[in-house]
Amino acid sequence: MQPTDFLILGALGLALAACSGFRVFVPLLAANVAYLSGYLSPSPGFAWLGTWVAFAVLATATLAEMLAYYVPVVDNLLDTLTTPASFIAGTLLMTSALPEMSPMVRWGLGILVGGGAAGLVQTGTALLRAGSTATTGGLGNPVLATIENILAVVGSLLGLLLPLIMAGLTLVLVLYLAGRIRRRVRRPSPPQAASSPPGR
């Protein structure tokens, strides 16, 4: 395999992994369709991702996930549940896209690059939803859910068709989110009012 082939497959895996931070099952379904159609071939150990059984399960899960984000309260609960799920999905997508190599290297890249990208994107969307819930009482959440659905679908499709471009955009997004999350964690708490001195 040529280095350019490795680069393209790695870029494809990174783009799909990042999209799982928006919706867990959309990029998995996109990869499944790509494998079923013969557009891509799954790496060793991931043949199950290119089966019709996987298609039925992933299609059902995708529809349920996308619709559930329009239900008040459930959307914030889903953010709690999908944070670890998106990390797992990102790891699987990155690992399944990489060519045959040492399992330790493949899974190491899958966890660090794929899982890390998915986790950062999911954390960013969860913080946005929490802010929307606090400022709009949840009224702005359906708009945010629609944007996330579109980004997951379009991003997955472009990740398959233009992996290098999407990987570049993914890196920019990941670095931006990492900086924002880091600043949010380091933000000092507001100073408390000093207690008044005792009366004389």
NUVEX-891285 format. One record per residue (C-alpha): residue number from 0; residue in three letters; x, y, z. Coordinates in Angstrom, 2 decimals, decimal comma. Layout:
<pts>
@num=NUM | residuo=ALA | px=X | py=Y | pz=Z
...
</pts>
This chain:
<pts>
@num=0 | residuo=MET | px=0,00 | py=0,00 | pz=0,00
@num=1 | residuo=GLN | px=1,29 | py=3,42 | pz=-0,99
@num=2 | residuo=PRO | px=1,71 | py=6,15 | pz=1,66
@num=3 | residuo=THR | px=-0,95 | py=8,21 | pz=-0,12
@num=4 | residuo=ASP | px=-3,43 | py=5,34 | pz=0,27
@num=5 | residuo=PHE | px=-2,71 | py=5,17 | pz=3,98
@num=6 | residuo=LEU | px=-3,15 | py=8,94 | pz=4,24
@num=7 | residuo=ILE | px=-6,51 | py=8,85 | pz=2,45
@num=8 | residuo=LEU | px=-7,84 | py=5,98 | pz=4,57
@num=9 | residuo=GLY | px=-6,66 | py=7,65 | pz=7,75
@num=10 | residuo=ALA | px=-8,30 | py=10,92 | pz=6,68
@num=11 | residuo=LEU | px=-11,54 | py=9,09 | pz=5,90
@num=12 | residuo=GLY | px=-11,53 | py=7,40 | pz=9,31
@num=13 | residuo=LEU | px=-10,85 | py=10,71 | pz=11,07
@num=14 | residuo=ALA | px=-13,66 | py=12,51 | pz=9,24
@num=15 | residuo=LEU | px=-16,21 | py=9,79 | pz=10,02
@num=16 | residuo=ALA | px=-15,03 | py=9,54 | pz=13,62
@num=17 | residuo=ALA | px=-15,51 | py=13,27 | pz=14,17
@num=18 | residuo=CYS | px=-19,04 | py=13,07 | pz=12,73
@num=19 | residuo=SER | px=-19,93 | py=10,50 | pz=15,38
@num=20 | residuo=GLY | px=-19,54 | py=13,36 | pz=17,84
@num=21 | residuo=PHE | px=-22,63 | py=14,93 | pz=16,25
@num=22 | residuo=ARG | px=-24,62 | py=11,71 | pz=15,93
@num=23 | residuo=VAL | px=-23,29 | py=8,33 | pz=17,01
@num=24 | residuo=PHE | px=-24,96 | py=6,13 | pz=14,42
@num=25 | residuo=VAL | px=-25,01 | py=8,29 | pz=11,27
@num=26 | residuo=PRO | px=-21,33 | py=7,81 | pz=10,31
@num=27 | residuo=LEU | px=-21,52 | py=4,12 | pz=11,26
@num=28 | residuo=LEU | px=-24,45 | py=3,76 | pz=8,88
@num=29 | residuo=ALA | px=-22,55 | py=5,68 | pz=6,18
@num=30 | residuo=ALA | px=-19,58 | py=3,32 | pz=6,56
@num=31 | residuo=ASN | px=-21,93 | py=0,33 | pz=6,45
@num=32 | residuo=VAL | px=-23,49 | py=1,51 | pz=3,17
@num=33 | residuo=ALA | px=-20,02 | py=2,18 | pz=1,73
@num=34 | residuo=TYR | px=-18,98 | py=-1,37 | pz=2,58
@num=35 | residuo=LEU | px=-22,22 | py=-2,93 | pz=1,29
@num=36 | residuo=SER | px=-21,96 | py=-1,07 | pz=-2,02
@num=37 | residuo=GLY | px=-18,32 | py=-2,04 | pz=-2,50
@num=38 | residuo=TYR | px=-17,17 | py=1,59 | pz=-2,39
@num=39 | residuo=LEU | px=-14,91 | py=0,63 | pz=0,53
@num=40 | residuo=SER | px=-13,59 | py=-2,60 | pz=1,95
@num=41 | residuo=PRO | px=-13,54 | py=-3,06 | pz=5,74
@num=42 | residuo=SER | px=-10,19 | py=-3,83 | pz=7,31
@num=43 | residuo=PRO | px=-9,63 | py=-7,27 | pz=8,88
@num=44 | residuo=GLY | px=-11,92 | py=-7,94 | pz=11,80
@num=45 | residuo=PHE | px=-14,62 | py=-5,49 | pz=10,70
@num=46 | residuo=ALA | px=-16,49 | py=-7,52 | pz=8,11
@num=47 | residuo=TRP | px=-19,54 | py=-7,41 | pz=10,39
@num=48 | residuo=LEU | px=-19,85 | py=-3,67 | pz=9,71
@num=49 | residuo=GLY | px=-20,56 | py=-4,44 | pz=6,05
@num=50 | residuo=THR | px=-23,50 | py=-6,81 | pz=6,57
@num=51 | residuo=TRP | px=-27,22 | py=-6,33 | pz=6,01
@num=52 | residuo=VAL | px=-27,90 | py=-7,17 | pz=9,64
@num=53 | residuo=ALA | px=-25,68 | py=-4,26 | pz=10,65
@num=54 | residuo=PHE | px=-27,54 | py=-2,07 | pz=8,13
@num=55 | residuo=ALA | px=-30,92 | py=-2,89 | pz=9,70
@num=56 | residuo=VAL | px=-29,66 | py=-2,25 | pz=13,23
@num=57 | residuo=LEU | px=-27,79 | py=0,96 | pz=12,37
@num=58 | residuo=ALA | px=-30,61 | py=2,39 | pz=10,23
@num=59 | residuo=THR | px=-33,10 | py=1,88 | pz=13,08
@num=60 | residuo=ALA | px=-30,70 | py=3,31 | pz=15,67
@num=61 | residuo=THR | px=-29,91 | py=6,30 | pz=13,44
@num=62 | residuo=LEU | px=-33,58 | py=7,23 | pz=12,99
@num=63 | residuo=ALA | px=-34,30 | py=6,80 | pz=16,70
@num=64 | residuo=GLU | px=-31,29 | py=8,91 | pz=17,73
@num=65 | residuo=MET | px=-32,05 | py=11,75 | pz=15,33
@num=66 | residuo=LEU | px=-35,70 | py=11,98 | pz=16,39
@num=67 | residuo=ALA | px=-34,97 | py=11,64 | pz=20,12
@num=68 | residuo=TYR | px=-32,99 | py=14,89 | pz=20,13
@num=69 | residuo=TYR | px=-36,23 | py=16,77 | pz=19,40
@num=70 | residuo=VAL | px=-37,80 | py=15,58 | pz=22,67
@num=71 | residuo=PRO | px=-37,32 | py=18,03 | pz=25,57
@num=72 | residuo=VAL | px=-35,31 | py=16,73 | pz=28,54
@num=73 | residuo=VAL | px=-34,46 | py=13,56 | pz=26,58
@num=74 | residuo=ASP | px=-31,98 | py=15,54 | pz=24,45
@num=75 | residuo=ASN | px=-29,90 | py=16,54 | pz=27,48
@num=76 | residuo=LEU | px=-30,09 | py=12,99 | pz=28,85
@num=77 | residuo=LEU | px=-28,88 | py=11,66 | pz=25,51
@num=78 | residuo=ASP | px=-25,81 | py=13,90 | pz=25,69
@num=79 | residuo=THR | px=-24,83 | py=12,10 | pz=28,89
@num=80 | residuo=LEU | px=-25,33 | py=8,68 | pz=27,31
@num=81 | residuo=THR | px=-23,81 | py=9,40 | pz=23,91
@num=82 | residuo=THR | px=-20,55 | py=10,89 | pz=25,19
@num=83 | residuo=PRO | px=-18,98 | py=7,47 | pz=25,87
@num=84 | residuo=ALA | px=-20,88 | py=5,97 | pz=22,91
@num=85 | residuo=SER | px=-19,43 | py=8,53 | pz=20,50
@num=86 | residuo=PHE | px=-15,92 | py=7,75 | pz=21,77
@num=87 | residuo=ILE | px=-16,50 | py=4,05 | pz=21,06
@num=88 | residuo=ALA | px=-18,01 | py=4,78 | pz=17,64
@num=89 | residuo=GLY | px=-15,13 | py=7,09 | pz=16,72
@num=90 | residuo=THR | px=-12,62 | py=4,44 | pz=17,74
@num=91 | residuo=LEU | px=-14,38 | py=1,77 | pz=15,65
@num=92 | residuo=LEU | px=-14,68 | py=4,03 | pz=12,60
@num=93 | residuo=MET | px=-11,03 | py=5,05 | pz=12,68
@num=94 | residuo=THR | px=-9,79 | py=1,51 | pz=13,29
@num=95 | residuo=SER | px=-12,01 | py=-0,06 | pz=10,62
@num=96 | residuo=ALA | px=-10,79 | py=2,42 | pz=8,01
@num=97 | residuo=LEU | px=-7,08 | py=1,81 | pz=8,59
@num=98 | residuo=PRO | px=-5,30 | py=-0,78 | pz=6,44
@num=99 | residuo=GLU | px=-3,90 | py=-4,02 | pz=7,82
@num=100 | residuo=MET | px=-1,09 | py=-3,34 | pz=10,28
@num=101 | residuo=SER | px=-0,07 | py=-4,21 | pz=13,80
@num=102 | residuo=PRO | px=-3,26 | py=-4,48 | pz=15,91
@num=103 | residuo=MET | px=-1,62 | py=-2,41 | pz=18,63
@num=104 | residuo=VAL | px=-0,90 | py=0,41 | pz=16,21
@num=105 | residuo=ARG | px=-4,35 | py=0,24 | pz=14,58
@num=106 | residuo=TRP | px=-6,25 | py=0,28 | pz=17,86
@num=107 | residuo=GLY | px=-3,90 | py=2,84 | pz=19,35
@num=108 | residuo=LEU | px=-4,59 | py=5,22 | pz=16,47
@num=109 | residuo=GLY | px=-8,27 | py=4,37 | pz=16,63
@num=110 | residuo=ILE | px=-8,53 | py=5,23 | pz=20,31
@num=111 | residuo=LEU | px=-6,30 | py=8,31 | pz=20,34
@num=112 | residuo=VAL | px=-7,26 | py=9,88 | pz=17,01
@num=113 | residuo=GLY | px=-10,74 | py=8,56 | pz=16,27
@num=114 | residuo=GLY | px=-12,07 | py=8,31 | pz=19,81
@num=115 | residuo=GLY | px=-10,41 | py=11,57 | pz=20,81
@num=116 | residuo=ALA | px=-11,89 | py=13,52 | pz=17,88
@num=117 | residuo=ALA | px=-15,36 | py=12,09 | pz=18,48
@num=118 | residuo=GLY | px=-15,18 | py=12,80 | pz=22,20
@num=119 | residuo=LEU | px=-14,13 | py=16,42 | pz=21,68
@num=120 | residuo=VAL | px=-16,91 | py=17,10 | pz=19,16
@num=121 | residuo=GLN | px=-19,51 | py=15,44 | pz=21,39
@num=122 | residuo=THR | px=-18,33 | py=17,44 | pz=24,41
@num=123 | residuo=GLY | px=-18,61 | py=20,64 | pz=22,38
@num=124 | residuo=THR | px=-22,17 | py=19,88 | pz=21,27
@num=125 | residuo=ALA | px=-23,16 | py=18,92 | pz=24,82
@num=126 | residuo=LEU | px=-21,88 | py=22,25 | pz=26,13
@num=127 | residuo=LEU | px=-23,76 | py=24,09 | pz=23,39
@num=128 | residuo=ARG | px=-26,98 | py=22,27 | pz=24,28
@num=129 | residuo=ALA | px=-26,52 | py=23,00 | pz=27,97
@num=130 | residuo=GLY | px=-26,03 | py=26,68 | pz=27,15
@num=131 | residuo=SER | px=-29,08 | py=26,66 | pz=24,89
@num=132 | residuo=THR | px=-31,17 | py=25,04 | pz=27,62
@num=133 | residuo=ALA | px=-30,02 | py=27,63 | pz=30,17
@num=134 | residuo=THR | px=-30,55 | py=30,68 | pz=27,94
@num=135 | residuo=THR | px=-33,67 | py=29,69 | pz=25,98
@num=136 | residuo=GLY | px=-35,33 | py=27,26 | pz=28,36
@num=137 | residuo=GLY | px=-34,84 | py=24,52 | pz=25,78
@num=138 | residuo=LEU | px=-36,68 | py=26,37 | pz=22,99
@num=139 | residuo=GLY | px=-33,50 | py=26,67 | pz=20,94
@num=140 | residuo=ASN | px=-32,59 | py=23,00 | pz=21,29
@num=141 | residuo=PRO | px=-34,60 | py=21,76 | pz=18,26
@num=142 | residuo=VAL | px=-32,71 | py=24,21 | pz=16,05
@num=143 | residuo=LEU | px=-29,43 | py=22,95 | pz=17,44
@num=144 | residuo=ALA | px=-30,57 | py=19,34 | pz=16,93
@num=145 | residuo=THR | px=-31,40 | py=20,06 | pz=13,28
@num=146 | residuo=ILE | px=-27,98 | py=21,63 | pz=12,69
@num=147 | residuo=GLU | px=-26,27 | py=18,63 | pz=14,30
@num=148 | residuo=ASN | px=-28,31 | py=16,19 | pz=12,18
@num=149 | residuo=ILE | px=-27,33 | py=18,03 | pz=9,02
@num=150 | residuo=LEU | px=-23,66 | py=18,21 | pz=10,02
@num=151 | residuo=ALA | px=-23,61 | py=14,49 | pz=10,81
@num=152 | residuo=VAL | px=-25,18 | py=13,48 | pz=7,48
@num=153 | residuo=VAL | px=-23,35 | py=15,95 | pz=5,22
@num=154 | residuo=GLY | px=-20,07 | py=15,48 | pz=7,06
@num=155 | residuo=SER | px=-20,27 | py=11,70 | pz=6,72
@num=156 | residuo=LEU | px=-21,03 | py=11,89 | pz=3,00
@num=157 | residuo=LEU | px=-18,23 | py=14,38 | pz=2,35
@num=158 | residuo=GLY | px=-15,92 | py=12,32 | pz=4,52
@num=159 | residuo=LEU | px=-16,44 | py=9,38 | pz=2,15
@num=160 | residuo=LEU | px=-16,17 | py=11,47 | pz=-1,02
@num=161 | residuo=LEU | px=-13,56 | py=14,09 | pz=-0,03
@num=162 | residuo=PRO | px=-11,68 | py=12,56 | pz=2,90
@num=163 | residuo=LEU | px=-8,59 | py=14,76 | pz=2,79
@num=164 | residuo=ILE | px=-10,56 | py=18,00 | pz=2,75
@num=165 | residuo=MET | px=-12,89 | py=16,83 | pz=5,50
@num=166 | residuo=ALA | px=-9,96 | py=15,62 | pz=7,61
@num=167 | residuo=GLY | px=-8,40 | py=19,08 | pz=7,33
@num=168 | residuo=LEU | px=-11,66 | py=20,73 | pz=8,43
@num=169 | residuo=THR | px=-11,94 | py=18,17 | pz=11,23
@num=170 | residuo=LEU | px=-8,50 | py=19,08 | pz=12,54
@num=171 | residuo=VAL | px=-9,44 | py=22,78 | pz=12,58
@num=172 | residuo=LEU | px=-12,69 | py=22,00 | pz=14,43
@num=173 | residuo=VAL | px=-10,98 | py=19,71 | pz=16,95
@num=174 | residuo=LEU | px=-8,27 | py=22,27 | pz=17,73
@num=175 | residuo=TYR | px=-10,89 | py=25,00 | pz=18,11
@num=176 | residuo=LEU | px=-13,05 | py=22,90 | pz=20,45
@num=177 | residuo=ALA | px=-10,03 | py=21,80 | pz=22,47
@num=178 | residuo=GLY | px=-9,08 | py=25,44 | pz=23,00
@num=179 | residuo=ARG | px=-12,62 | py=26,45 | pz=23,98
@num=180 | residuo=ILE | px=-13,04 | py=23,54 | pz=26,40
@num=181 | residuo=ARG | px=-9,63 | py=24,21 | pz=27,92
@num=182 | residuo=ARG | px=-10,47 | py=27,87 | pz=28,51
@num=183 | residuo=ARG | px=-13,82 | py=26,90 | pz=29,98
@num=184 | residuo=VAL | px=-12,19 | py=24,50 | pz=32,43
@num=185 | residuo=ARG | px=-9,57 | py=27,08 | pz=33,44
@num=186 | residuo=ARG | px=-12,08 | py=29,92 | pz=33,77
@num=187 | residuo=PRO | px=-11,86 | py=31,22 | pz=37,34
@num=188 | residuo=SER | px=-14,97 | py=31,21 | pz=39,46
@num=189 | residuo=PRO | px=-16,53 | py=34,64 | pz=40,11
@num=190 | residuo=PRO | px=-15,13 | py=36,25 | pz=43,25
@num=191 | residuo=GLN | px=-17,36 | py=36,14 | pz=46,26
@num=192 | residuo=ALA | px=-18,34 | py=39,34 | pz=47,99
@num=193 | residuo=ALA | px=-16,11 | py=40,14 | pz=50,92
@num=194 | residuo=SER | px=-17,78 | py=39,82 | pz=54,27
@num=195 | residuo=SER | px=-18,44 | py=43,12 | pz=56,02
@num=196 | residuo=PRO | px=-16,26 | py=43,91 | pz=59,01
@num=197 | residuo=PRO | px=-17,83 | py=43,44 | pz=62,42
@num=198 | residuo=GLY | px=-19,48 | py=46,46 | pz=63,90
@num=199 | residuo=ARG | px=-17,48 | py=48,62 | pz=66,28
</pts>
